[in-house]
């Protein structure tokens, strides 16, 4: 059930009777097309956002992996340079 209320001072009585069947079909088709386009646009935006998020996560994961490798490499270099020389 619609909760839409007409603006004050506007009389819509008889409007349904004045609009012909062909015009109603045309309006219904235009509304359906419009809503389908909006739905598709929203879905495209949503999927695009998810793909962007996935790319960001992959980049962060790659950066974290590189940072871990750099850290481990620096740890190895420090431990090899600080170990006492064997005689």
C-alpha positions, 0 to 999 in steps of 0.5 A: 500500500502506498504511503505517498500523499499528494501535495496540499491543494492538488486534486488528483481525482479522476487522473486515472480515468483520464490517462489512456491504456496505451499511455499507462503501458508506455509509462509502465515500460519507461518506469521498468526500463529506468528501474532496471538501468538504476539496478544495473548501475548500482550493481556495477558500482558495487562490483567495481567497489569490491574489485577496487577493495580486492586490489587494495588488499592484494597490494597491501598483502604484497607490501607486507610480504616485501616488508617481512622479507626486508626485515628478515634479510636485515636480521640475517645481515645484522646477526652475521655481522655481529657474530664473533669471528671464529679463530 
